[in-house]
Amino acid sequence: MKDPLSENKFAIIPTIVSGNQETVVVNFLKTARELLRQAKTLEETQEVWQKLNALEAISKKFRLSKEVQLDATELRIRIERRVGEMLNQKNQSREGDIKNQNQNSVKVYLDSEDSKSVSSNLSFTKNDLSKFQKLASTPQKVFEAVITDLRTEAAIKRQTALSTTGILRAIQNENKKDRELLFSPIIKPSDNWNFSTVQYGRIDENLREERGYIPGEIYANCFWYYVKPGDLVIAPMAGSGQVWRVYEARKEWMGQHIYDFKLKMFDLTPRGKYKDLITQHDLTKSFPITNPDYIIIDIPYYGMVAQQYSNKSEDLANMALENWQIAMTTIAKNCASAQQTGSLCTVISPNYRDVAKKQIFMITDIVRSLWELAGYILYDKAYSSRRIQQNQTPQMARMNNQAKANQIMLTDITEVLTFRRV
Ligand SMILES: C[S@@+](CC[C@H](N)C(=O)[O-])C[C@H]1O[C@@H](n2cnc3c(N)ncnc32)[C@H](O)[C@@H]1O
């Protein structure tokens, strides 16, 4: 092969120092492209790669324009892909002979008959060759898209460089996208919505208890099963906005079936980091919006959360049973008057058992009868653990013993009751 570049990879430096550096490197790059086109063997291709390494080093050393530096790097990476293709081709033709499908491709090549001549003539390391083969195994379309993206990023951002490792990382990310699960494991296939590890844990830092809260995963499952694309969803007791966090992260739990809907949040006492997205509203006065396709209400659990959200008298958390029932009756009616026939409304609540006083309150039955009276029918029901038993503190041990001694069970299950407007 005719070699217009010197054997010594830094031999062009004197020319560059004396001439117009940028023009000289640009011309050398043209020559290198031509050499690459002509290169037939791995050794010839390696020579062009070595010259490109030199050009790259020079363009950096003399701080040539970012464009020229990137041209040199891009061409070097393209040569690496070509080397990988040559290796892959050789391996393919040898595979039948050596009949060892389990070897990885680099190993197949180096272990093969003429590996000595190859390894003595090639100065690439095994690691280099493995990277080149990965570049070569990437479909042309993906490779071109990734190299264009990374080159553009490197041209814009000072701290980003175009590199073989960067390209391989981006290719891996692309492949991961393809391998995105069809359905997320967060979405439960049955009415048992228990989440042993919680991805969307409590975000309201003012609340002291670490456990016993409803995981955001419950919102994800409600959305999945009850919300259609384009729906208007209202969370009128959004509190600290867990519902928003789950909504925002929907790409994480929607698997390959990603769709959009609108979510609006209200609460008597908006708080937390999403406070500005939550409109202050008392649900006992009215429903804040007309015609919602879906309403999801995580109500203050009767008997468990007094003074936790506010000290307001209109806060359901602070009400005794009678007032709580009156307020819930009004809320059910407000929901019903805002919704059209066929729309869904979910109310999330556990029952309540006062172990010390030996009292049992079937709160979810009360909710059901109030929503039915207001003009809904029960459409669906799911169950989720409040995970209280995961809290292995001495206090929990005492409560467990008290429950057994008083023959009153602790309440762990939250019911997710979904009603349909008739
Ligand atoms: C179980 S919490 C909801 C927590 C919410 N899931 C979150 O991410 O923080 C119940 C919420 O109902 C709100 N609330 C209580 N009474 C209300 C009322 N009359 N109108 C509207 N919201 C009320 C409380 O402020 C509290 O935020």
PDBQT file of the ligand as one rigid body, heavy atoms in Angstrom, charges set to zero:
ROOT
HETATM    1  C1  LIG A 501     -53.562  10.392  53.662  1.00  0.00    +0.000 C 
HETATM    2  S1  LIG A 501     -53.245  12.082  53.354  1.00  0.00    +0.000 S 
HETATM    3  C2  LIG A 501     -52.801  12.118  51.683  1.00  0.00    +0.000 C 
HETATM    4  C3  LIG A 501     -51.354  11.972  51.565  1.00  0.00    +0.000 C 
HETATM    5  C4  LIG A 501     -50.917  12.011  50.130  1.00  0.00    +0.000 C 
HETATM    6  N1  LIG A 501     -51.118  10.724  49.511  1.00  0.00    +0.000 N 
HETATM    7  C5  LIG A 501     -49.464  12.465  50.042  1.00  0.00    +0.000 C 
HETATM    8  O1  LIG A 501     -48.806  12.109  49.071  1.00  0.00    +0.000 OA
HETATM    9  O2  LIG A 501     -48.977  13.171  50.916  1.00  0.00    +0.000 OA
HETATM   10  C6  LIG A 501     -54.824  12.832  53.393  1.00  0.00    +0.000 C 
HETATM   11  C7  LIG A 501     -54.848  14.275  52.975  1.00  0.00    +0.000 C 
HETATM   12  O3  LIG A 501     -56.171  14.781  53.083  1.00  0.00    +0.000 OA
HETATM   13  C8  LIG A 501     -56.081  16.166  53.333  1.00  0.00    +0.000 C 
HETATM   14  N2  LIG A 501     -57.376  16.660  53.840  1.00  0.00    +0.000 N 
HETATM   15  C9  LIG A 501     -57.933  16.495  55.044  1.00  0.00    +0.000 A 
HETATM   16  N3  LIG A 501     -59.120  17.084  55.098  1.00  0.00    +0.000 NA
HETATM   17  C10 LIG A 501     -59.355  17.640  53.887  1.00  0.00    +0.000 A 
HETATM   18  C11 LIG A 501     -60.421  18.401  53.344  1.00  0.00    +0.000 A 
HETATM   19  N4  LIG A 501     -61.489  18.735  54.062  1.00  0.00    +0.000 N 
HETATM   20  N5  LIG A 501     -60.310  18.801  52.040  1.00  0.00    +0.000 NA
HETATM   21  C12 LIG A 501     -59.229  18.495  51.302  1.00  0.00    +0.000 A 
HETATM   22  N6  LIG A 501     -58.187  17.786  51.792  1.00  0.00    +0.000 NA
HETATM   23  C13 LIG A 501     -58.246  17.369  53.078  1.00  0.00    +0.000 A 
HETATM   24  C14 LIG A 501     -54.939  16.273  54.319  1.00  0.00    +0.000 C 
HETATM   25  O4  LIG A 501     -54.363  17.558  54.292  1.00  0.00    +0.000 OA
HETATM   26  C15 LIG A 501     -53.989  15.196  53.815  1.00  0.00    +0.000 C 
HETATM   27  O5  LIG A 501     -53.008  15.751  52.999  1.00  0.00    +0.000 OA
ENDROOT
TORSDOF 0
